[in-house]
Amino acid sequence: MTASSEINAPPVILALEAERAAQRQEARDRARARAELAARSAQGPQLMLWAAATRGQATICRPDGRVIWRQCLNDLPGLRVETELDAIAATARQAIWIAGQARLEWGAEAGGLRLIMDRYRRSLLDDLHRHAYVAALALKVMAEPIGNPARHACAETTPVDWHPNLGLADLLNAHRIPT
């Protein structure tokens, strides 16, 4: 739109153009913030977690496959799981929170998290990246349905609570990683 056509444009069109411009700027700002986080996270710890969820159960394992958190999702206060997608999202957010706590405990400004889910949906990625950004983690999400130890451990029903004394070294990306 040129300056002369803006004068003659109806207010609705001007408002739509302004909104589109604001959305483009917001997208550029998000991309810049993620790029800055990625640069900072390269200097911090690189963590890895396995995660899996069913509609009722969620499990998170450290890189060597040991379960570090398992819960019946419907037993968690304030969480309502109606679909498998809800369960997958809640489990991924819990894994991001655990990795963020480990990063804080270590004292790093930022870090990276390779989150290997038994499955996920692309529609979740923006939400997960927002949670990871808040936790100062550059996030890479992958799917590994066959060799995922969290998927196998999801069949168990005994709750396992994450303990803050679990060291950062237990979550470092130093074990077998699918490519």
Secondary structure, 3 states (H helix, E strand, C coil): CCHHHHHHCCHHHHHHHHHHHHHHHHHHHHHHHHHHHHHHHCCCCEEEEEEEECCCEEEEECCCCCEEEEEEHHHCCCCCCCCHHHHHHHHHHHHHHHHHHHHHHHCCCCEEEEEEECCCCHHHHHHHHHHHHHCCEEEEEEECCCCCHHHHHCCCCCCECCCCCCCHHHHECCCCCCC
